[in-house]
């Protein structure tokens, strides 16, 4: 290639800048989506696909084309450049259509976008195949083979992706999980993975500034990866977990074969670091490590029932894909601008600002995020990781400006040739040495200290640490014995096994809690030590440095302690007893609760609109429920922790007709395990009603076989606690020939048990509610009455969510002329009438009433103490 002129970059660099603009736009969209995704039904999907489908796909097409031309020594005429830019424009239009269709839930639009994306990448593959003809004997043709195989896989993955959003998808939850695994195997491990492996074949040594190792076997690695991807995809669709596990192990083996020469490069630099430890080199090496580790974990996990690839989304997308993209772009973009050693050094200097520090924040932070830390600590850690990744965008702009500024200056060499600056000359020019071993150590120490501070504050605020036990031992005059007692406790079926541990006062006690259950648990000791939340299949350790005497422990997740999740450290009756009273722990463990409701709600108090919309058009209904936990208004003067299926203390209402299909995605955005049980469907509960850990999701499909109003609720133990906390809602399936009325109103009655950290578990078990409520808030329809006109008819759909009590629904001042209960029409506008619709817990029906005269009509639960504690509201007839 001819050297660029001093005052402008090469034509190739100019083309790359234009072609690469969408990558920066997609990355900016990813950052924006990070702030809004919790409020969108498809927020998690959107954030992941803005990055993988937007930024990554554009990058693969741009740089796959770039390396194909360079490695095959192709001359590209200007009309080909115009064709390549057109291809990228069509690609981005297709991506945009696909994303809009998926977020809006319009499957034909989604399919159109997926077809466009698949077609453009197939066009890209055809160009690579054409360029390869007659050039397979070249030294680096195998790299182009990687790009061809990568591009051929994406259209297949696009088909899988389109099927995932299909309203006609009849695969069921298990089949859906398999389709997700096949989609990610083909797109993430195939399209992205093969392109990455091919690029790193020649680029990894360049990044680490070493020679290529003779131990590379790229053809063997490619064949192994392709075989593994094919086996994984077929086995996933066919629901053969053992074969899918073997396929993932093959993909891992392919990457290990590919990484053997790269390990040689890293070891060579480790022996002689000099100034070769730049951010691009570190990021790409870490990306490969995260991918190989994730594949090994996936191959082990895939053989287990209930495996979903989404459990590894974070290490695959952040650890592998994001670091790989940033690392590769951090090297390639300055290289394509070019301009000689001085210009390149200027660009690289900007991109390597605090490079090891940022790299440490991302990788150490990601490891910490995978540990069972307190939820707010995870939020802080993920925020730091996000900022470290996002810093790449402004640094990219600074790098280009710095490099172009050098290009516009006169050359330093006597013959006009570029001058590579090193040592003192680099210092005089203001271009410091690239990262060396010493600088790497300093920045990594700073990153570790930053994250340690965040985690340390989190542990302190959550009551962890050794100060409690040491202080209690000192106060009791207990001297250390020098002995260490180690014990393993298994959390299973709302019990700790064993639930009694034995040690002597003064012993050092180390307890490892293994969560063998299917939901999240923890272990807090009365001395203050706490494991933090532990996901199913994981473990955590707590230590009492000096055992002060007998000590109690319990699970702090609301309701778990009351169901028997307690243990005791038996100190033989000696020493000071550190026993937790009923209120210890502060999370659903005691009877202390906020001040009871103070008077009726104000006019500006929160409310849930009770008006029930008609069933939406179409026979397939897609819904996303987000399991959330937040503290907010519960009643006048009461702040309560709610666990919900959305943003209100009543889940979204689903409505349809007999025969309709419902496809519900449950996303767990909370800090504990949650699940969902739809009474409206007849499905085996084994998989769709399973508990899912924080960050996981599942798909629940059912067909509405019978009419009625049906309860749905969280089925995670203790179920009463989760229902009382707000995790319930209604599914209305219209009876055939349902008569029209002027208004339809939905009222879901439940009990409130005020407590700290959720409903008070002791009150729930004692069936002693503080309040009764319609649609999540006591007395809300006194402050926000239902308004109608005289002569109009209202159909009241009523559901008793419980968890313990039913209702006797009555409207003061009118009578019911039609009544429907549990699928049966009890009264049909005849001579007779009815005064109350009686429902036990989990039953539902409707009652219709006319309001011939203006006035204020009160509806109540005619079990009058229920009404006086909040189960009442008003209908104002004008």
N, C-alpha and C positions, 0 to 999 in steps of 0.2 A: 504494500500500500504506500502511495506517495505521502510524504510528510505534509501536514497541514500548514497553511500559510500562517505567519505570525499573528495576523489580526483576525482570524476567524477559524472556527473548528472545521473539521473535515465534513464533506457532504454526508458521510455515514453518521457522524455525530449529530448533524442537523436532523437527519431522518429519525434517529433514535429519540431525540428530544420530542419531536412531534408525535411519534408513535407511542412514547411512554407517558404522555400527559394523562390518558385515562387511568393509568395505574395510580398516579398521585391523587386523582379525583376519587377513585374507589377507596384508597387508604383513608382519605379525609372523611368519606362517608362511613367507614368502619368506626372511626373515632366518634363521629356524631351519633351513630347508632348505639354506642356503648352507654350513652346517657339516656336514651329513650326506649331501649329494648325492654326494660321491665314493664313498660306501660302498653306494649303491643302484644296481641295474641300470638303473632309469629315472630316476636322480638328476637328470641335466641336463634331461630333459623335465619332470620334476616342478617344478624350480625355475622354469623359464620359464613353465609353465602356472599355477602358483600365482599368479604376478604377472599374466600376460595374461588368463587365464580367470577368475581369482578377483577380484583388485583392479580390473583395468581394466574388465571387463564390468560389475561392480557400479557402478563410477563412471559409465560411459556411460549405463546405465539411469537412475541417479539424476539426473544433471545434464542428460541429454537431456530428461527429463521436466520438470525445473526450468525450463530455458530455453524449452521449448515453451510452458509456461504463461505465462512472463513476456512472451515476444515476441508471442504471440497474444492476450494480455490475457484469460486464462481465469480464471474463478472456480472453485475446486475444492472441492466439498462434502466433508464428513468421510468419507462412505462411500467416495469415490474414494481418499482417502488410505489407508484400510484395505485397499482392493483393491491399491493400489500396494505396500504393505508385504507383502501376501500374495504378490504376484508376485516380489518380491525373495527371500522365504523359499523359494519354489519354485525360483528360480534357483540359490540357494546349495545347496539339497539336490541339484539336478541336477549341479552342478559337483562336489560331494563324491562322488557316485556315479560320475561319469565318471572322476575321478582315482583312486578306489579300484580301479575296473575296469581301468584302464590299467596301474597299478602292479602289480596282482595278475595281470595277463595274462588276465583273464576277459572275452572280447569281448562276450558278451551284456550284461554289466553296463556295459561301456563304451558300448555302443549305447544302452542305456536312459538313461544320464546325458546322452549327446549329444542324444538326442531330447528330453529334458526341457529342456535348455538352449535348443535351437533352438525348441522350442514356446513357452517363456516369452518369448524375444526376439521371436518372431512376434506374440505377444499384445501386446507393447509396441509393435511396429510398427503393429498394427491400431489401437491407441489414438491414435497420432500421426496416422495417415491420417484417422481420424474427426475429430480436432481441426482438421485442415487444411481440411476441406470448407468452402467459402465464405469462406475467409480467405486465399486465395492472393494477393490483391491487396495484402496488407500489405507494408510496407517490408522487414520482416525474415523474410518467409515462406520465402525461399530458405535461411535457416539451418535451418529446420525440415525443408525438403526434404533437406538433408544428413543429418539424424537419421533420416528415413524410409528413405532409400537405405541408410544404414549398418545399420539394424536388419533390413532385408530381406536383406542379404548374409550375416549370421551363420548363419542356418539352412543356407545353401548350404555355407558353410565347415565347419559341423558335420558335414555329410554327408561332405565330403572327409576330415575328421579321423577319422570312424568307419571309412571305407574304409582309412585308413592302418593301423588296428589290426586289420583283418579277417583271420582265418585263411584265408579263401578268396581273398585278394588274389593274383592271378596276373600282376600287372603286371611283375614282375621289377625289378632294381635301377634301371634307367633310368626305367621307369615310376613307380617309387616316388619317385625324386627329382623327377619332374615333378608328381606328386600333392602332394608337400610344397610345391613352389613354388605350385601352385594354391591349396592350403590357406592359405598365408601371404599370398598376394595378396588372397584374398577376406577373410580374417579380420583380418590386420594392416593391410594397405593399405586394405581396404574398410571393415570394421566399425569398427576403431579410427581409421583415417586419415580417413574421411569425417566421422565424428563430431567429430574434432579440428579438421578444416578448417572445419566449420560453426561450432563454438564460437569459434574464433579470429577468425572474420569480424567479430564485434562485440567480442570480449573482448580481442583483442590491443591495440587502441588504449587500452582501459581500463587494461590492465596497464602500458602505457607512459605512461599519463596524457597522451594526446594526442587530437586529433580524428581521426575516421575520414578516411582519404584518399579523394579522389574517383576514384582510379585503380583501385578495386576492381572486379573482374569475377567475382563468386562463382558466377554461373550457368555461365559459360564454364569456370571452373575445375572445377566439379562435373561437367559433361558430359565434360570431357577426362579427369578421373580415372576416371569410370565406364567410359568407353571403354577406357582403358588396363588397368583391372582385368579387364574382360571378355576382352580380347585375350590378356592374360597367362595367365589361368586356362585358357582354351580351348587356347592354344598349348602350355602346359605339359602338359596331359593328353594332347594329340595328339602330343607330343614333336617340336615344331617350334621349335628354339632361336631361329632368326632372328625369328620372330613373337613369341616370348616377350620377346626383347630389345626389339623395337619397342613391345610393350605396356608394359614397364617404363619406357621412355623417355617414353611418353605420360603415365603416372602422374607422372613427374618434371616434365613440362611443366605438368601441371595444378597441381602444388604451386608451381611457379615463378610461374604466373599468380596463384595465390592469395596468394603472398608479396610481390608487387609493392607493394601498399599498406602491408604491414607493414614493408617496407624503408623506406618514407617515414616511418613512425612512429619507427623506430630512428634514422634520420638526423636527424629533428627533435630527438630527445632528445640525440643526440650533439652537436648545435650548442648546446644549452642544457640541460645535464644536471640542474642544480639538485639535487633530492632524489628523482629519478625512477628510479634504477637499483637497484630492489629485487630480491630473489632470485626472486620469481615471474616478473618481466619477463625477467630474464636467462635463466632456465631454459627458458621457452617459446621464446624466440628461438633458443637453442642447440638445442632439440629439433627445430625446423623445419630448421635448418641441417644437423643430422645426418641427418634423413630425406632431404632433397634430395640431399645428398652420397652417401648409401647407395644411393638410387635410380639416380643417375647411374652409380655404380660397378657396380650390379647389371645395368643395361642393357648395359654394356660386357662384363661377365663372362658374361652369360647366353648369348651367342652362341658361347662356347667350349665344347668337349666337356668333360664332367665337372663342369659348374657345379652347385652346390647352394646354395640360399638360406641354409643354415645357416652358410655362411662369413661372412654379414653379421649373424648373430644379435646379437652384442655391440653394434654401433652402432645397430641397429634397436631392440633391447629396452632397453638402458641409455641410449644417447645420445638416442633419440627418445622411446620410450614412458615410461620411468621419469621422465625430466626433465619431460616434458609433464604427466604425472599430478601430480607433486609441485608443479610450478609453478602449474598451474591450481587444485589444491586449496589451495595456500598463499594464493590470493586469494579463492577462493569461500567457504571455510569461515568465515573471519572476517566476510565480507560477509553471509552468511546469518544469522549470530548478530545482526549489526547493532548498534543502540544508539547511533548517532551517531558523530561524528568522534573523540571521546575514547576510546570503547570500541573502535572500529575500530583506532585508532592503537595501543592497548595490545596487541590481538591481533597486529597486523602487526609490532609491534616484536619480539615473541617469535619469530615465524616468520622474521624477517630477521636473527636473531643470526648473526653471522659468515657472512652470506649470500653475499657475493662470494667469501669464502675457500672455502666449501663448493662453490660453483659452479666455481671455478677447479680445485679438487681433482678434481671429477668430469670435467670436460672436458679438462683437460690430462692427467690420469691416463689417460683413455680413449685419447687420442692416443698416449701413451707405450706403452700396452698393445698397441696395434696395430703397434708397431715391433719389430724382432727383438732384443729385450733378453734377457739371461740369464733362465732360467726362474724362479729364486727372486726375482729383481727384479720379474718380472711378478706373482708371488704377492703381494709386498709392496705393489706399486702397486694391484692389484685390491682388496687389503684396505683400503687408504686410501680408494679410491673407494666401496667398500661402506659404510664407516663414515660417509663424507660423506652418502651417500643415507639411511642408516638414522637419522641424526640428526634427520630430519624427523619421525619418530614422537614422540619425547619433546617436541620443540618444538611439535608440534601440540597435545599435552596442555597444555603451559604456556600456549599461546596462548588456548585456550578458557577456562582458569581465569582468566587475566588479564583477558580481555574480560568474562567474567561478573562478576568482582569490580567492575569499573567500572560495570556495569549496575546493581549493587545499591547504588551510592552515590547521594546526592542530585545532581541536575543542577546544572551551574555557571551556566547562563543564567538571567537574571531571569525570562524567560517560560517556563522549563522546557524550552526547545528545546536540542538537542544543540549543543555548542560544539566547533568545530574548532580545535585548538591548533596554533600555529606559532611558530617563533622562540623568544623568551625564555619565553613562556608554556609552550611544550612542554618547555623545559629545566626550568622550575620544577616541572612535573608529573612529571618523571622520564621523559619520553618523548622520546628523542633523535631528531634528524632522520633520515629514511630515508637509505639509501645514496646518497651523491653521488659525483662523479667522483674526488675526492681519496681518499675512503674506499675506493672501488672499486680504485684503483691500489694502495693499501697492502695490501689483502687479497689481491689477485691476486699481488702480489709475494711475500707470505708463502706462498701456495699453491705458487707456482713454486719458491720456495726449499725448501719441504718435500719436494716431489717430486724436485727436483734433488739433494737430499741422499741420497735413497733410490737414485736412479739412479747417482749418483757413487760411492757405496759399492759398488753392484753391479758397476760397471765396474772399480773398483779390485780387488775380490775375484776377478774373472774374468781378471785379468791385462791389462786394457786400459790405455789411457793412453799418453802419449808419453814417460814417464820412462825406459823401457827403452832405446829407440833413442837418445834424447839422451844418456843416461849412457854407452852403448857408444861413441857418437861422440866424446864428450869424453875418455873413457879412451884412445881410439885416437889422439887428437890430430887429429881430422878437423874442419876448419873449414867452416861453412856456405858454400855457393857462391852462394846467393841465387836459384838456378834452381828452378823447380817442374816436376816430371815427373808427368804424369797418365796413368794407364793403366786400361783396363777389362778385367776378367778374367771370363769366363763359366764357371760351373760346370755341366757337362753330362756325363752318362754316366761318372761317377766320374773326371772329369778337369777340370783348369782349362785353359781355352783363352784366350790362350796360357799355357804353363807356364814361360816364361822371360821376365823383364822386364829392361830395361837402363836403368841410370842411373849417374851418377858419384857417388863418395863426397862427402858434403856436400850433395847435392841434397835438396830436399824432395820426397818421393814420396807421391802420393795415388793409392790403388788403389780402384776401385769394383768390387765383386764382384756380378755379376748371376747370380741362380740361375735358369737356364733348364731345370733338371731337374724331375722330378716328386716329389722329396723334399727334405727340409730339409738344408741344408749351412751351413758357415761357413768362415771363413778366419782362421787365427791365424798371426802372424809370429813368428819366433824372438826379435824385439826386444820382444815383449809385446803388440803391438797385436792387436785381435781384433774381428771384425765382430759377434760374437754370432750366434745362430741366425737364418738367413735362410730364410723360407718360399718355396716355389715361386712364381716370377713376381715376386719382390721383389728388392731390391738393398740394399747397405749399403757404406759407405765407411770405409776406414782410412787413417791418415796417419802417415808417418815424417817428423817435422820435419827431422831431419838424418840422412841415410843413412850409417851407419858403415862400410859395405862390403858384401860379399856376404851376402845374407840368405835364409834358407829360410822357406817357408810351407806350411801343410797344413790339411786339414779335421780338426777334433778329434773328430768323431763316430766312435765306436769302429768300427774296421775300414775306414773310408773312406781313411785315409792308406795303409794297406797295399794297397789296391786301386788306388792310383795318384793320389790327390788331393793332389798336392804341386806347389809351384812354387818357382822360384828367382829372386832378384833378382841379376842379373849386374852387378857393379860394375867390370868390366874388369880384374879381378885386383888392383886397388888398394884400399887401406884395409883395415880390420880385417874379417875374416870373422865373421859371426854365424850360424853353422850349427847347426841343431838336431840333437842326437844322437838315438839310437833312443828314449830315454825322455822326450824333451821333450814338453811339452804336457799330460801327465798324464791324457789321456783315450784310453785304448786305443792309445796310440802307442808303447809300449815293452814291455820284458820284465819290468820290476819287478812283483812281485806279493806278496800277503799271505803270511804264514807258512803252510806246508802244514798240513793237518789234524793236530791234536795228539791222537791217540788216538781211541777210539770215542765216539759221541755219548752225552751224559748222558741220564738218564731224563726230564728236563724239556726236552729239545731239541725244536725244532719238528718236526712231522711232518705228512704228508699221509695221510689215511685211505685205505687201498687197497681197501676193500670197495666193490664195484660194485653200485649199486642196479639194480633191474629197469627196463626201459623205461617211461617214464610213459605214462599213458592218452592217447588222442587220436592223430590222425594228423598234426597240425601242431604243431611245436615251435618256440617263440620263445625266443631266447637273446640276451643282451647281453654282449658281451665288451669289457672295458675294457683297452686297452693302457696299461700303467703302467711306471714306472721307479722303483725304490727300492733302497736299500742295506740289507742285513740279513744274517742268519745264512746262511752257505753250507755250512759244515762246522765241526767243533770247531776253534776258534782262527782261523776265516776269516770275515771280513766281506766280502761280495761285492755288487757292484751287479747287481741282477736286472732284466731286462726281461721282462714277463709279460703274460698275458691275464687277470689277476685279482690276487689277493693272495698266491698261492702260486707257486713256481717250476715249476708244471705247470698248464696251462690247464684250465678246467672240462671234464669229460667229457660228451659228448653221446651219447644212446642212443636208438635207435628200431628200426623194422622196415622191411623192404623196401617201398617205396612211400610212406614218410612224407615229409612236407615239412618242411624246416628253414628258418626265417627268422632269420638271425643279424644283429644290429646290432653293428658294430665302432665303438667310440668311442675316439679317440686322446686319452688323458689325459696323454701323455708330453711329452717335449721335442724329439723327433725324429720323422721320418716312420715309419709302421708300416703293415702290411697284413696280410691273412690269406689263406691258400690251403687249401681243404678238399679233400683227396684223395677224400673220400666222395661228391663231386658231379661231375657232368659238365656244366660250364658254360663258356662262352667266358670266358677270363681277363681280357679287356680292361678291363672296368669293375669287377666285384666284387673282383678281386685287385689293384686299383690302390693305389698308396701314397697315404695321406692324411696331411696335415700336422697338427701339434698343434691340438687343439680341434675338429677335423672328425670326421665320422662317415660311415659308409656302411652299406648293407644288402646282405647276401649271401644269396641264396636258392638252394637246391638240393633235388633230389629224390633220395632214396636208392634207386638202381636195383639195387644189388648188396649182398649181405651181406658182412660181414667187419669187421675192426678197422682203421680208417683214420687216418692221420696228418693233423693240420692244423698249420700253422705260419705264422710271419711270412715273407712272400716279399720283403721289402725288402732291397736289397743293402747290405752283403754278407750274403747269406742265412745262411751258416754262423754268422756272429756273432750274428744275432738268434735262431736256433734254440738255439745254445749258451747264450745268456743266459737262456733259459727260455720263449721264445715258441713253445711247442708244446703239443699236447694230442691227445686221442684221440676218435674218433667210433666207437661200437660199433653196428653194424647187425646185429641178430640173424638168423642163418640160420633159414629156416623149420623148424618142428618141432624147435627147440632143446630138448634133453632137460633136465629140471630137475636141479639139483644142490643140495647143502647150502649151498655158499658160492661166490661169484664174487669174484675178486680182479683188480684192474687194476694192471699193472706196466709203466710206460713208461721204457725205459732211454735215457740220454743221457750225453754226456761233459761234464766241467767243465774249464774252462781259466781258472784263477784269474788275475785281473788287476785293474787299477784303472780305474774307469769302465766296467765291463763285462768280459766275457771278454778275455783277452790275445789280440789279433788275430794277433800273430806265431805264437803257439802253435797257434791254430786253423788257420792256413795251413800250419803244419808238421805238423799232425796229431799233436801231442804233448800229450795231456790230462794234467791233474793228478789227476783222479779220474773214476770212473764212478759212476753213481747210478741208482737206481730212484725214479721220481716226484719228482725234483728235489733230493734230499739223499743224499749217500753214507752207506751203512751205517745209514740211519734205522730199518730194520726189525730191526736187532740190538737197539736200545734200545726199540723199540716193536713187538714181534713180533706176528704174526698168530696168534690163538688159536682153536682148534676142539676138537671132541670126537672121541675115537677112533671109527673106523668111518665118519666123514663123508667126503664127496667134495668136492674143491675144483676149480673151473675157473679156471685162471690165464690171463687175457687178457694177452698180452705184445705190446708194440709197441717197435720200435727207432726212436727219434727221431733218433739220430745227434748231430750232423750228419754225422759221418764214419764211425762204426763201427757194426757190427751186434752181435748177441748169440747165444750158444748157451745157451739157458735149460735149467737142470737143477735137480732137487730131490734132495738127498742123502737116501737111505733109502727112496725109493719109486720107482715107475715110472709112466709115462703109459699109460693104457689107451685114451684117445681123443685125437687130435691133428688140429688144423685149421690150415691155413696158406694165406694169400692166397686165400681163397674156396674152398678145396678141402679136403674131409675126407680126411686121409691115413691115419688109423687109427681104427677104430670098434669098440672093446671086443671084440676077437676073441681069438684065441690069441696073437697077437703083441703086443709092447709097444714102447715107445720110451723113450729115456733123455734126449734133448735136442731142443728145438725151436730149429732154427737159422734166424735171420732176418738178412737184410742190412739196411742202413740204409733206413728208410721202409717196411719190411715188418712184417706183424703176423699174429697167429693166436692160438689158444688150445691149452692142454694140460690134460687132466684127470687127477687123481691121487687115489687112495684112501689113507687113513692109518689102517690097521687097529689100530695099537698106539700107546699113549701114548709120548711122547718129544719131543725137540727135533730138528726137521728143518730143514736149512739149504738155502735156494734160492740159486743162484749163476748168474752168467754163467760157463760152464765154459771160456771163454778165461781162464785162471786169473789172469793179471795184472789183468784187468778186475775179477774178484771181489776180489782183494787190495787194489785201489784203490777199493773201495766198492760194487760191484755184487753185493750179497749181503744176505740177511735170514733171518729164522727163522720157522718155523711151529711153535708149541708145541701139541702134541696132548695133551689131558688126559682 
